[in-house]
Amino acid sequence: MTIAVAAPAEAEAFLAAHPDTQFVDIIFTGLSGTARGKRIRVHELAALYGAGRPLPVSILVADVTGQDCFDTGLVWENGDSDRFARPAPGTLVPTGPGRAAVITSLFEADGIVCEIDCRAALARVVARLTADGFTPVVACELEFTLVDRNRADGQPPQPARMGGARPATHGTYGLEELDDAGPFLADLWAAADPAGLPLETAISEYAPGQMELTLKYRADPLRVADDVVLYKRLVKQVARRHDMLATFMAKPFADAAGNGLHLHVSINDAAGANIFASPAGSPNAPLLHAIGGLKAALAESFAIFAPNANSYRRFRAGSFAPVAASWGMDNRTTSFRITAGPDAARHIEHRIAGADANPYLALAALLAGVHHGLTHKIDPGPPVIGDGYAAAAADPAAAALPGDWFAAVRALEAGTILPAYFGKATLAMFASVKRTEQERYMAVVPALDYDWVLANA
């Protein structure tokens, strides 16, 4: 398959419009979901937009901490060889005085996109939809938590001091909390606008120090995922300027709600009409089939939506995170919520992914499930009416989710739906990275082991 590369004229036009640019961050995202890259001087930009910038392919399969994952076979076996980072169209944006950033994909020396590049994985799924005359329209809502930058090793974070006071209570939709965060939010919007990020409403969320901002819909899933990567980078940069740390960790606090990545999706037909459009309370057949596909693919997709050990701490009853493969009409206790609003704008809110998920892979898994359901006309079963947590407790086997990180990776490796969309190599490498992370995670003895077992064993 092919994936678009920005033309040199785009860089020339950018520099003409932003002549003060001195440095450009080259950003790429590996399978772990962490954005990494290089900072080049502006005179090096032309070469990036020409032949590309060499980068080691092993960085695509580094673990979440940046360490090599040797079992992937992409470190010593190939001499830690290079691929070439090439810029994605429309992603060269200003990020501050004299600074800019650009999103890239990695390509082979012959000009073919690297098979395990995350943007390429999403592009492959989008291509399946467009080949059938469908245009996916998606948006992302990310929750994050602002915490104190100063934290002793091994100690939990504390909510950031904003407005001169430490948040001590849940600030759900709190206006005072928005006032306290006002200088941070103003600087974030001021950074987002020049970068072309469609950043909209801000909400003080359920947990102390937790915020959510909305990224506007686009009929271009690749650009939406690019937006998420740039947005997370800006959030972290602005937070540091305000002496805070912004984290997209799925569950920063044991006794508070976690951070989700809510994915919104509708599908347009060749004429540009939303195929999910239907009266409130009466979902049409395409909408039901899409949900059926999402349910069918959920178990093997779960490790993508919840990629870290910490991710699984978020799935608790009463936490506003789902605990079963369920759907409902305007029901936030389910995994797949058919939203309220105008009939023509009917869409699905996918509430499973944590904010720590790789946005390219999460959107790819979402769209693969939708396409699978539309293609095979899958019945999603009855909706949940009322409390989805009570329904899951009453019938725990009916729509069970993988219970932990290890079960989720096993389900991904045994999957039969995603390989046709992602390609086997991408999923195999993702699973290999997760296996390495699991081994490294389990090799550490946590403080809780000493508290529970040291004197009692």
C-alpha positions as CSV (number, residue, x, y, z in Angstrom):
1,M,0.0,0.0,0.0
2,T,1.0,3.6,-0.3
3,I,0.8,6.4,2.3
4,A,1.1,10.1,1.4
5,V,4.3,12.0,1.9
6,A,4.5,15.8,2.1
7,A,6.1,17.6,-0.9
8,P,9.1,19.9,-0.4
9,A,7.0,22.8,-1.4
10,E,5.1,22.4,1.9
11,A,8.2,23.0,3.9
12,E,9.2,26.0,1.7
13,A,5.7,27.6,2.2
14,F,5.9,27.0,6.0
15,L,9.3,28.7,6.3
16,A,8.1,31.6,4.2
17,A,5.1,32.0,6.6
18,H,7.3,31.4,9.8
19,P,10.7,32.8,9.0
20,D,11.7,32.9,12.7
21,T,11.7,29.0,12.9
22,Q,15.0,27.7,14.2
23,F,14.3,24.1,15.3
24,V,11.9,21.4,14.1
25,D,11.0,18.3,16.1
26,I,10.6,15.2,14.0
27,I,7.9,13.1,15.7
28,F,7.1,9.4,15.1
29,T,5.1,6.9,17.2
30,G,6.2,3.4,17.8
31,L,4.0,0.4,18.8
32,S,4.2,1.3,22.5
33,G,2.3,4.6,21.7
34,T,5.0,6.9,23.0
35,A,5.9,9.8,20.7
36,R,9.7,10.0,20.1
37,G,11.9,11.8,17.6
38,K,14.7,14.2,16.9
39,R,15.2,17.9,17.0
40,I,16.8,19.3,13.8
41,R,17.9,22.7,12.9
42,V,15.9,24.5,10.3
43,H,18.6,24.2,7.6
44,E,18.1,20.4,7.8
45,L,14.4,20.6,7.0
46,A,14.9,20.5,3.2
47,A,16.7,17.2,3.5
48,L,13.8,15.7,5.6
49,Y,11.4,16.7,2.8
50,G,13.7,15.2,0.2
51,A,15.2,11.8,0.9
52,G,13.9,11.6,4.5
53,R,15.8,11.3,7.8
54,P,17.4,8.0,8.8
55,L,16.2,6.5,12.1
56,P,16.8,3.0,13.6
57,V,13.8,0.7,13.0
58,S,14.3,-0.7,16.5
59,I,12.7,2.4,17.9
60,L,9.4,1.3,16.5
61,V,9.5,-1.7,18.7
62,A,11.0,-0.1,21.9
63,D,9.0,-0.6,25.0
64,V,7.1,2.1,26.8
65,T,10.2,3.2,28.7
66,G,12.3,3.4,25.4
67,Q,14.3,0.2,26.0
68,D,15.0,-2.2,23.2
69,C,12.8,-5.3,22.8
70,F,15.2,-7.9,21.6
71,D,12.7,-10.7,21.0
72,T,11.3,-8.7,18.0
73,G,14.3,-9.6,15.9
74,L,14.7,-5.9,14.9
75,V,17.8,-5.0,17.0
76,W,20.9,-7.2,16.7
77,E,19.6,-9.5,13.9
78,N,19.6,-6.7,11.3
79,G,22.4,-4.6,12.8
80,D,19.9,-2.1,14.2
81,S,19.5,-0.8,10.6
82,D,17.8,2.4,9.6
83,R,14.6,3.3,8.0
84,F,13.7,6.8,6.7
85,A,11.4,9.2,8.4
86,R,9.3,11.1,5.9
87,P,6.9,13.9,6.8
88,A,3.1,13.5,6.7
89,P,1.2,16.1,4.7
90,G,-0.2,19.0,6.7
91,T,1.5,18.2,9.9
92,L,4.4,20.7,9.9
93,V,3.1,23.2,12.5
94,P,4.5,25.9,14.8
95,T,4.8,24.9,18.5
96,G,6.3,28.0,20.1
97,P,8.6,30.9,19.4
98,G,11.2,29.7,16.9
99,R,10.0,26.0,17.2
100,A,8.0,23.7,15.0
101,A,7.1,20.0,14.8
102,V,6.2,17.5,12.1
103,I,4.7,14.0,12.2
104,T,6.5,11.3,10.2
105,S,6.2,7.7,9.1
106,L,9.1,5.4,8.6
107,F,9.8,4.1,5.1
108,E,12.1,1.4,3.6
109,A,15.0,2.4,1.4
110,D,13.0,1.5,-1.7
111,G,10.2,4.0,-0.8
112,I,7.7,1.5,0.6
113,V,6.3,2.4,4.0
114,C,7.6,0.2,6.8
115,E,5.1,-2.6,7.4
116,I,5.0,-2.0,11.2
117,D,4.7,1.8,11.0
118,C,1.6,2.7,13.1
119,R,0.3,5.3,10.7
120,A,0.5,2.7,8.0
121,A,-1.5,0.2,10.1
122,L,-4.3,2.8,10.4
123,A,-4.0,3.7,6.7
124,R,-4.6,0.0,5.7
125,V,-7.8,-0.2,7.7
126,V,-9.1,3.1,6.3
127,A,-8.3,1.8,2.8
128,R,-10.6,-1.2,3.4
129,L,-13.5,1.2,4.2
130,T,-12.9,3.6,1.3
131,A,-12.7,0.6,-1.1
132,D,-16.3,-0.1,-0.1
133,G,-17.4,3.5,-0.6
134,F,-17.3,4.5,3.1
135,T,-15.6,7.5,4.6
136,P,-15.0,7.2,8.4
137,V,-15.5,10.3,10.4
138,V,-13.9,10.2,13.8
139,A,-13.0,12.3,16.8
140,C,-11.1,11.8,20.1
141,E,-11.7,12.9,23.6
142,L,-8.7,12.6,25.9
143,E,-8.7,12.9,29.6
144,F,-5.5,13.7,31.4
145,T,-4.5,14.6,35.0
146,L,-2.4,17.5,36.1
147,V,-0.1,16.5,39.0
148,D,2.8,18.0,40.9
149,R,6.1,17.7,39.2
150,N,7.9,17.0,42.4
151,R,7.5,13.3,43.4
152,A,9.7,11.1,45.4
153,D,10.7,7.9,43.6
154,G,8.2,5.1,44.2
155,Q,5.6,7.5,45.7
156,P,2.2,8.2,44.1
157,P,1.7,11.5,42.4
158,Q,-0.3,14.3,44.0
159,P,-2.9,16.5,42.2
160,A,-1.3,19.7,41.0
161,R,-1.7,23.0,42.9
162,M,-3.8,25.3,40.8
163,G,-5.2,28.6,41.9
164,G,-3.1,28.3,45.1
165,A,-4.9,25.3,46.5
166,R,-4.6,21.6,46.1
167,P,-7.7,19.9,44.8
168,A,-9.2,17.8,47.6
169,T,-12.5,16.8,46.1
170,H,-13.9,15.6,42.8
171,G,-14.4,18.6,40.5
172,T,-16.9,17.1,38.1
173,Y,-17.9,19.9,35.7
174,G,-16.6,22.4,38.3
175,L,-16.4,26.0,37.2
176,E,-14.1,26.9,40.1
177,E,-11.7,24.2,38.9
178,L,-11.8,25.7,35.4
179,D,-11.0,29.1,37.0
180,D,-8.1,27.6,38.9
181,A,-6.8,26.0,35.7
182,G,-7.5,29.1,33.6
183,P,-3.9,30.2,33.0
184,F,-2.9,26.7,31.9
185,L,-6.0,26.3,29.6
186,A,-5.5,29.8,28.1
187,D,-1.9,28.9,27.2
188,L,-2.9,25.5,25.9
189,W,-5.5,27.0,23.5
190,A,-3.0,29.7,22.5
191,A,-0.5,26.9,21.6
192,A,-3.1,24.8,19.8
193,D,-4.5,27.5,17.5
194,P,-1.3,28.2,15.5
195,A,-0.7,24.5,15.3
196,G,-4.0,24.0,13.6
197,L,-5.3,21.7,16.3
198,P,-9.1,21.7,16.4
199,L,-9.2,22.0,20.2
200,E,-12.5,22.9,21.7
201,T,-14.4,22.6,25.0
202,A,-12.6,22.1,28.3
203,I,-14.2,20.2,31.2
204,S,-13.1,19.6,34.7
205,E,-13.5,15.9,35.0
206,Y,-14.4,13.4,37.8
207,A,-11.0,13.0,39.5
208,P,-9.0,15.7,41.3
209,G,-6.8,17.5,38.8
210,Q,-8.4,15.7,35.8
211,M,-9.3,17.6,32.6
212,E,-10.8,16.8,29.3
213,L,-10.6,18.8,26.1
214,T,-12.4,17.9,22.8
215,L,-10.7,17.5,19.5
216,K,-13.1,18.3,16.7
217,Y,-14.4,15.7,14.2
218,R,-12.5,15.1,10.9
219,A,-13.2,12.8,8.0
220,D,-9.6,11.8,8.0
221,P,-8.6,9.3,10.8
222,L,-4.9,9.6,10.1
223,R,-5.0,13.3,10.7
224,V,-7.1,12.8,13.8
225,A,-4.4,10.4,15.2
226,D,-1.7,12.9,14.2
227,D,-3.7,15.6,16.1
228,V,-3.8,13.4,19.2
229,V,0.0,13.0,19.1
230,L,0.6,16.7,18.7
231,Y,-2.0,17.6,21.3
232,K,-0.5,15.3,24.0
233,R,2.9,16.9,23.2
234,L,1.5,20.4,23.7
235,V,-0.3,19.5,26.9
236,K,2.9,18.2,28.4
237,Q,4.9,21.2,27.3
238,V,2.4,23.8,28.6
239,A,2.0,21.9,31.9
240,R,5.8,22.0,32.4
241,R,5.7,25.8,31.9
242,H,3.2,26.0,34.7
243,D,5.4,23.8,37.0
244,M,3.1,20.8,36.6
245,L,3.2,17.4,35.0
246,A,0.4,16.3,32.7
247,T,-0.1,12.5,32.6
248,F,-2.3,10.4,30.3
249,M,-1.7,7.4,32.5
250,A,-4.9,5.3,32.6
251,K,-5.2,5.2,36.4
252,P,-3.1,7.7,38.3
253,F,-5.0,7.4,41.5
254,A,-6.4,4.2,43.0
255,D,-9.5,5.9,44.5
256,A,-10.4,8.1,41.6
257,A,-11.6,7.7,38.0
258,G,-9.0,7.0,35.3
259,N,-8.2,8.7,32.1
260,G,-10.0,7.5,29.0
261,L,-9.6,8.0,25.3
262,H,-13.2,8.1,24.0
263,L,-13.4,7.4,20.3
264,H,-16.3,8.8,18.3
265,V,-17.2,7.3,14.9
266,S,-19.7,7.7,12.2
267,I,-19.5,6.5,8.6
268,N,-20.4,8.5,5.5
269,D,-21.5,7.0,2.2
270,A,-20.3,8.0,-1.2
271,A,-22.8,10.9,-1.3
272,G,-21.5,12.2,2.1
273,A,-24.5,11.1,4.1
274,N,-24.1,9.5,7.5
275,I,-25.2,5.9,7.2
276,F,-25.9,5.8,11.0
277,A,-28.4,8.6,10.8
278,S,-31.6,7.4,12.5
279,P,-34.2,8.6,15.0
280,A,-33.3,8.7,18.7
281,G,-34.0,5.4,20.3
282,S,-34.3,3.6,16.9
283,P,-30.9,2.6,15.7
284,N,-30.8,1.6,12.0
285,A,-29.3,-1.6,10.6
286,P,-25.8,-0.2,9.7
287,L,-25.5,1.2,13.2
288,L,-26.4,-2.0,14.8
289,H,-24.1,-4.0,12.5
290,A,-21.2,-1.7,13.3
291,I,-21.7,-2.3,17.0
292,G,-22.0,-6.0,16.4
293,G,-18.6,-5.9,14.7
294,L,-17.1,-3.9,17.5
295,K,-18.3,-6.5,20.0
296,A,-17.0,-9.4,17.9
297,A,-13.5,-7.8,17.6
298,L,-13.3,-6.5,21.2
299,A,-11.5,-9.3,22.9
300,E,-8.6,-9.5,20.4
301,S,-8.5,-5.7,20.3
302,F,-8.4,-5.2,24.1
303,A,-4.6,-5.2,24.4
304,I,-4.5,-2.3,22.0
305,F,-7.1,-0.3,23.9
306,A,-5.5,-1.1,27.3
307,P,-1.8,-1.6,26.5
308,N,-0.2,-1.4,29.9
309,A,-0.5,-3.2,33.3
310,N,-1.9,0.0,34.8
311,S,-4.6,0.2,32.1
312,Y,-6.6,-2.6,33.8
313,R,-7.0,-0.7,37.0
314,R,-9.4,1.6,35.2
315,F,-12.0,-1.0,34.6
316,R,-14.1,-1.0,37.8
317,A,-17.8,-0.9,38.4
318,G,-19.1,2.6,39.0
319,S,-15.9,4.2,37.6
320,F,-17.4,5.5,34.3
321,A,-15.2,2.9,32.5
322,P,-16.9,-0.1,31.0
323,V,-16.7,-3.6,32.4
324,A,-18.5,-5.6,29.7
325,A,-18.9,-5.7,25.9
326,S,-22.2,-3.9,26.0
327,W,-24.0,-1.2,24.1
328,G,-26.8,1.2,24.9
329,M,-28.7,4.3,23.9
330,D,-27.0,7.4,25.5
331,N,-25.7,5.1,28.3
332,R,-22.3,5.9,29.7
333,T,-22.2,2.6,31.7
334,T,-21.7,0.6,28.4
335,S,-18.7,0.1,26.2
336,F,-20.5,1.3,23.0
337,R,-22.8,4.3,23.5
338,I,-25.1,5.5,20.8
339,T,-25.0,9.2,21.4
340,A,-27.9,11.6,21.9
341,G,-28.3,14.6,19.6
342,P,-29.6,15.4,16.1
343,D,-30.7,12.3,14.1
344,A,-28.4,13.2,11.2
345,A,-25.4,13.2,13.6
346,R,-26.0,9.8,15.2
347,H,-22.7,8.1,16.0
348,I,-21.0,5.6,18.3
349,E,-18.9,6.6,21.3
350,H,-16.4,3.9,22.0
351,R,-15.6,4.2,25.7
352,I,-13.0,1.4,26.3
353,A,-9.6,2.8,25.4
354,G,-7.5,4.4,28.0
355,A,-5.7,7.7,27.4
356,D,-2.4,5.6,27.3
357,A,-3.5,3.8,24.1
358,N,-1.6,4.3,20.9
359,P,-4.1,6.6,18.9
360,Y,-3.2,5.1,15.5
361,L,-3.7,1.5,16.6
362,A,-6.8,2.4,18.7
363,L,-8.5,4.0,15.7
364,A,-7.4,1.2,13.5
365,A,-8.9,-1.4,15.9
366,L,-12.1,0.7,16.1
367,L,-12.5,1.0,12.4
368,A,-11.6,-2.7,11.8
369,G,-14.5,-3.7,14.1
370,V,-16.9,-1.3,12.4
371,H,-16.0,-2.6,8.9
372,H,-16.2,-6.2,10.0
373,G,-19.7,-5.6,11.4
374,L,-20.9,-3.8,8.3
375,T,-19.5,-6.5,6.0
376,H,-20.9,-9.4,7.9
377,K,-24.1,-7.7,9.2
378,I,-23.4,-8.8,12.7
379,D,-26.3,-8.6,15.3
380,P,-25.0,-6.9,18.5
381,G,-27.7,-8.4,20.6
382,P,-30.0,-6.4,22.9
383,P,-29.0,-3.1,24.4
384,V,-28.4,-2.5,28.1
385,I,-31.2,-0.5,29.7
386,G,-30.2,1.3,32.8
387,D,-27.2,0.3,34.9
388,G,-24.6,-1.5,32.8
389,Y,-22.6,-2.4,35.8
390,A,-25.5,-4.2,37.4
391,A,-26.2,-6.0,34.2
392,A,-22.6,-7.2,34.0
393,A,-22.7,-8.4,37.6
394,A,-25.9,-10.3,37.0
395,D,-24.5,-12.2,34.0
396,P,-20.7,-11.9,34.2
397,A,-20.1,-14.5,31.4
398,A,-22.4,-12.9,28.8
399,A,-20.1,-10.2,27.6
400,A,-16.9,-10.6,29.6
401,L,-13.7,-8.6,28.8
402,P,-10.2,-9.9,29.1
403,G,-9.6,-9.6,32.8
404,D,-5.9,-8.5,32.8
405,W,-3.0,-7.5,30.7
406,F,-1.8,-11.1,30.1
407,A,-5.2,-12.4,29.1
408,A,-5.6,-9.5,26.7
409,V,-2.3,-10.2,24.9
410,R,-3.2,-13.9,24.6
411,A,-6.5,-12.9,23.0
412,L,-4.7,-10.6,20.6
413,E,-2.4,-13.4,19.5
414,A,-5.3,-15.8,19.0
415,G,-7.4,-13.2,17.1
416,T,-9.0,-14.0,13.8
417,I,-10.4,-10.6,12.8
418,L,-7.6,-8.0,13.2
419,P,-4.9,-9.8,11.2
420,A,-6.8,-9.2,7.9
421,Y,-6.8,-5.5,8.7
422,F,-3.5,-4.8,10.5
423,G,-1.3,-7.4,8.8
424,K,0.2,-10.2,10.8
425,A,3.6,-8.6,11.2
426,T,2.2,-5.5,13.0
427,L,0.2,-7.6,15.5
428,A,3.1,-10.0,16.0
429,M,5.5,-7.2,16.8
430,F,3.0,-5.5,19.1
431,A,2.5,-8.7,21.0
432,S,6.3,-9.2,21.2
433,V,6.7,-5.7,22.7
434,K,4.0,-6.4,25.2
435,R,5.5,-9.8,26.2
436,T,8.8,-8.1,26.8
437,E,7.1,-5.3,28.9
438,Q,5.3,-8.0,30.9
439,E,8.5,-9.8,31.7
440,R,10.2,-6.6,32.8
441,Y,7.2,-5.6,34.8
442,M,7.0,-8.9,36.7
443,A,10.7,-8.8,37.4
444,V,10.2,-5.9,39.8
445,V,9.1,-6.7,43.3
446,P,6.6,-3.9,44.3
447,A,6.2,-2.4,47.8
448,L,2.9,-4.1,48.2
449,D,4.6,-7.5,48.1
450,Y,6.6,-6.5,51.2
451,D,3.5,-5.1,52.9
452,W,1.4,-8.2,52.3
453,V,3.8,-11.1,52.3
454,L,7.2,-10.3,53.9
455,A,6.1,-10.9,57.5
456,N,3.2,-13.2,56.7
457,A,4.7,-15.8,54.5
